[in-house]
Amino acid sequence: MKILLDANFVITCAKQKIDFETIANELIDGYLVWLVPKEVLEEINNLSDKDLLKLSLEILQHLDPKIIELPGKNPNVDEKISRYIKGEEIILATLDKGLCDRVSNQILTIKGKKSLALI
């Protein structure tokens, strides 16, 4: 199963020290393929908190995600993500309520302080 990571999900998991890879493997059957849009990498690389930046990048490096380029010229990353996953069997890992409302895909989100939920 493919899981597309949004910047806020990765950053918040890093802040809260949530091992989302392990939890996702428990929640979702099958082999997981992590997708990270180039735009999400840019958002993470623009973090001013250097410790959080380093930790977020280490997490991504450990996942060895497939880096993707979102099609379209729209500068709005959320819009590009919603168009990319529409009609695809891709789980969206995000905390962005607005983005969740735009898509009909399953959402992987943080539940409580240290857990995840698949909705």
C-alpha positions in Angstrom: 0.0 0.0 0.0 1.2 3.5 -0.9 1.3 6.2 1.8 1.9 9.8 0.8 3.5 11.8 3.6 2.5 15.4 4.2 5.0 17.8 5.9 2.9 18.5 9.0 2.6 14.7 9.6 6.3 14.1 9.5 7.2 17.2 11.5 4.6 16.5 14.2 5.7 12.8 14.5 9.3 14.0 14.9 8.3 16.5 17.6 6.2 14.0 19.5 8.7 11.1 18.9 6.0 8.9 17.3 7.4 5.9 15.5 4.8 6.1 12.7 6.5 3.5 10.5 6.1 0.8 13.1 2.5 1.8 14.0 1.5 2.1 10.3 2.9 -1.5 9.7 0.6 -2.7 12.5 -2.5 -0.8 11.2 -2.1 -1.6 7.5 -1.8 -5.0 5.9 0.9 -5.6 3.3 4.0 -4.0 2.1 4.1 -0.2 2.6 5.6 2.2 0.0 6.3 5.7 1.4 5.8 8.6 -1.0 7.2 12.0 -0.4 6.5 14.9 -2.8 9.5 17.2 -3.6 7.3 20.0 -2.3 7.0 18.4 1.1 10.8 17.9 1.2 11.1 21.6 0.5 8.7 22.5 3.3 10.7 20.3 5.7 14.0 21.8 4.6 12.7 25.3 5.3 12.2 24.6 9.0 13.9 27.1 11.2 14.3 24.7 14.1 17.5 22.9 13.0 17.1 20.1 15.5 13.6 19.3 14.2 14.9 19.7 10.7 17.6 17.1 11.3 15.3 14.7 13.0 12.6 14.9 10.3 15.2 14.3 7.6 16.7 11.3 9.5 13.2 9.8 9.8 12.7 10.2 6.1 16.1 8.8 5.2 15.3 5.7 7.3 12.1 5.2 5.5 13.8 5.4 2.1 10.7 6.9 0.5 10.0 7.2 -3.2 10.4 10.9 -4.0 7.7 12.1 -6.4 7.0 15.2 -8.3 3.4 16.4 -8.1 2.1 17.4 -11.6 0.6 20.8 -12.3 1.7 24.4 -11.9 -0.6 25.3 -9.1 1.7 26.6 -6.2 -0.7 25.2 -3.6 0.8 21.9 -2.4 -2.4 20.7 -0.8 -4.3 21.1 -4.1 -1.6 19.2 -5.9 -1.6 16.4 -3.4 -5.4 16.1 -3.5 -5.3 15.9 -7.3 -2.4 13.4 -7.3 -4.2 10.9 -5.0 -7.7 11.3 -6.4 -9.0 7.9 -7.5 -5.8 6.2 -6.5 -5.2 3.6 -3.8 -3.0 5.9 -1.8 -3.3 6.6 2.0 -2.7 10.2 2.9 -0.7 10.8 6.1 -1.6 14.3 7.2 -3.0 16.4 10.1 -4.4 19.0 7.7 -8.2 19.1 8.2 -8.7 21.1 5.1 -6.7 18.6 3.0 -8.6 15.7 4.6 -11.9 17.3 3.6 -10.8 17.5 0.0 -10.0 13.8 -0.5 -12.0 10.6 -0.2 -8.8 8.5 0.4 -8.0 6.9 3.7 -6.2 9.2 6.1 -3.4 8.2 8.5 -3.4 10.7 11.3 -2.2 11.1 14.9 -4.5 10.0 17.6 -3.7 11.1 21.1 0.0 11.7 22.0 1.7 8.6 20.7 -0.6 6.7 18.4 -2.1 6.8 14.9 -5.5 6.1 13.5 -6.5 5.1 10.0 -9.8 6.9 9.0 
